[in-house]
Amino acid sequence: MPAHRLETPHLREIISNTRSMLGLRRPRFLRGPRLPKPAVAPIVATERLRLRPHEMKDAGDWLQIQSNPDVVRYLDWPVRNAVESRRHLKHRTRHTVLLQADDFLALAVEREGQVIGDVSLHLRDVHSKIVEMGWVLNPAHGRHGYATEAAAALAIFAFEHLGACEITAVIHEKNERSIALAKRLGFVGDPQRMLLTRERFDSRPALAYLTDETERVTTGQIPIVWPQPIAE
Ligand SMILES: CC(C)(COP(=O)(O)OP(=O)(O)OC[C@H]1O[C@@H](n2cnc3c(N)ncnc32)[C@H](O)[C@@H]1OP(=O)(O)O)[C@@H](O)C(=O)NCCC(=O)NCCS
């Protein structure tokens, strides 16, 4: 049987999972064109959050997210136990550089010392500089705009430091909160493939901004502070 007949999506997934479990990755020389320079995971301070690479000390916080069925409902992640969640986190700690197609970069979203979520970029096309963005939040910290703030900071990184032309997001059609988040950032299109350009991001609608329990003040942009130079 020709090799390609064996490569059903299911089998591809099994191969990919096995490779990832064994820590095996396709060698770089087989992975096509490269960006002129790698985009390395930054440390970013936003007004209320810190985004930075994952660390194994986050295992407890990561398990809270990974073991919650509500978090994974619309993701292709299983509900993970402590061992599985640690293994998953270990992989995430290694995903810190974008250079070639399908490279993946993930940042922990930290608030007051606790990891409350994750935002990520997949480099999909090196020539067109298209990246796919993902976001996940511990539901205990939902509805404060943290996920939007973190994703906005990562979008700025993608546009300014990676030179991305377009950011995409692939969202389950029933995942209303994720679709709402994407729209807050300026994404347009079908949930299956939402698109964000720099122009739309810069002209995104003002965010409803909660300063305390009772007062809502409308501000234009979320301030982003870069606390240190981006590592090259
Ligand atoms: C998708 C997901 C991250 C969205 O979480 P969220 O809590 O709705 O998003 P945010 O943290 O940005 O909070 C936005 C809400 O906070 C409110 N808010 C409060 N203070 C705010 C502020 N200062 N700034 C912005 N929004 C604020 C917004 O009005 C909005 O509320 P609304 O939903 O009632 O309109 C979360 O549902 C999740 O992790 N889901 C599981 C993982 C998943 O499916 N990921 C997507 C894969 S494509």
The ligand as an SDF file (V2000), in Angstrom:
LIG
                    3D

 48 50  0  0  0  0  0  0  0  0999 V2000
  -12.1250   31.8310   25.6920 C   0  0  0  0  0  0  0  0  0  0  0  0
  -11.8260   32.3480   27.0870 C   0  0  0  0  0  0  0  0  0  0  0  0
  -10.3470   32.5930   27.2590 C   0  0  0  0  0  0  0  0  0  0  0  0
  -12.6260   33.6500   27.3060 C   0  0  0  0  0  0  0  0  0  0  0  0
  -12.6010   34.0030   28.6760 O   0  0  0  0  0  0  0  0  0  0  0  0
  -13.3500   35.3430   29.1500 P   0  0  0  0  0  0  0  0  0  0  0  0
  -13.3230   35.3640   30.6240 O   0  0  0  0  0  0  0  0  0  0  0  0
  -14.6750   35.4410   28.4760 O   0  0  0  0  0  0  0  0  0  0  0  0
  -12.4330   36.4840   28.5050 O   0  0  0  0  0  0  0  0  0  0  0  0
  -11.7530   37.7260   29.2050 P   0  0  0  0  0  0  0  0  0  0  0  0
  -10.8490   37.3000   30.2900 O   0  0  0  0  0  0  0  0  0  0  0  0
  -11.1580   38.5380   28.1170 O   0  0  0  0  0  0  0  0  0  0  0  0
  -12.9900   38.5020   29.8660 O   0  0  0  0  0  0  0  0  0  0  0  0
  -13.9320   39.1570   29.0540 C   0  0  0  0  0  0  0  0  0  0  0  0
  -15.1210   39.5190   29.9040 C   0  0  0  0  0  0  0  0  0  0  0  0
  -14.6900   40.3130   31.0040 O   0  0  0  0  0  0  0  0  0  0  0  0
  -15.3680   41.5750   30.9800 C   0  0  0  0  0  0  0  0  0  0  0  0
  -14.4200   42.5620   31.5310 N   0  0  0  0  0  0  0  0  0  0  0  0
  -14.3930   42.9160   32.8160 C   0  0  0  0  0  0  0  0  0  0  0  0
  -13.3920   43.7610   33.0410 N   0  0  0  0  0  0  0  0  0  0  0  0
  -12.7620   43.9420   31.8650 C   0  0  0  0  0  0  0  0  0  0  0  0
  -11.6430   44.7140   31.4700 C   0  0  0  0  0  0  0  0  0  0  0  0
  -10.9650   45.4380   32.3450 N   0  0  0  0  0  0  0  0  0  0  0  0
  -11.2440   44.6410   30.1780 N   0  0  0  0  0  0  0  0  0  0  0  0
  -11.9130   43.8770   29.2900 C   0  0  0  0  0  0  0  0  0  0  0  0
  -12.9900   43.1270   29.6140 N   0  0  0  0  0  0  0  0  0  0  0  0
  -13.4060   43.1550   30.8910 C   0  0  0  0  0  0  0  0  0  0  0  0
  -15.7740   41.7680   29.5390 C   0  0  0  0  0  0  0  0  0  0  0  0
  -16.8420   42.6800   29.4400 O   0  0  0  0  0  0  0  0  0  0  0  0
  -16.1610   40.3530   29.1870 C   0  0  0  0  0  0  0  0  0  0  0  0
  -17.3730   40.0550   29.8200 O   0  0  0  0  0  0  0  0  0  0  0  0
  -18.6450   39.4640   29.0270 P   0  0  0  0  0  0  0  0  0  0  0  0
  -18.2210   38.0990   28.5530 O   0  0  0  0  0  0  0  0  0  0  0  0
  -19.6890   39.4100   30.0590 O   0  0  0  0  0  0  0  0  0  0  0  0
  -18.8890   40.4140   27.9070 O   0  0  0  0  0  0  0  0  0  0  0  0
  -12.2810   31.3070   28.1570 C   0  0  0  0  0  0  0  0  0  0  0  0
  -13.6690   31.1150   28.0170 O   0  0  0  0  0  0  0  0  0  0  0  0
  -11.5720   29.9660   28.0280 C   0  0  0  0  0  0  0  0  0  0  0  0
  -10.4450   29.8020   28.4870 O   0  0  0  0  0  0  0  0  0  0  0  0
  -12.2410   28.9770   27.4270 N   0  0  0  0  0  0  0  0  0  0  0  0
  -11.6610   27.6330   27.3710 C   0  0  0  0  0  0  0  0  0  0  0  0
  -10.4890   27.5270   26.4200 C   0  0  0  0  0  0  0  0  0  0  0  0
  -10.9020   27.8670   25.0040 C   0  0  0  0  0  0  0  0  0  0  0  0
  -11.9380   27.4440   24.5400 O   0  0  0  0  0  0  0  0  0  0  0  0
  -10.0400   28.6210   24.3320 N   0  0  0  0  0  0  0  0  0  0  0  0
  -10.2740   29.0870   22.9950 C   0  0  0  0  0  0  0  0  0  0  0  0
   -9.7630   28.1680   21.9940 C   0  0  0  0  0  0  0  0  0  0  0  0
  -10.1100   28.7990   20.3670 S   0  0  0  0  0  0  0  0  0  0  0  0
  1  2  1  0
  2  3  1  0
  2  4  1  0
  2 36  1  0
  4  5  1  0
  5  6  1  0
  6  7  2  0
  6  8  1  0
  6  9  1  0
  9 10  1  0
 10 11  2  0
 10 12  1  0
 10 13  1  0
 13 14  1  0
 14 15  1  0
 15 16  1  0
 15 30  1  0
 16 17  1  0
 17 18  1  0
 17 28  1  0
 18 19  1  0
 18 27  1  0
 19 20  2  0
 20 21  1  0
 21 22  1  0
 21 27  2  0
 22 23  1  0
 22 24  2  0
 24 25  1  0
 25 26  2  0
 26 27  1  0
 28 29  1  0
 28 30  1  0
 30 31  1  0
 31 32  1  0
 32 33  2  0
 32 34  1  0
 32 35  1  0
 36 37  1  0
 36 38  1  0
 38 39  2  0
 38 40  1  0
 40 41  1  0
 41 42  1  0
 42 43  1  0
 43 44  2  0
 43 45  1  0
 45 46  1  0
 46 47  1  0
 47 48  1  0
M  END
$$$$
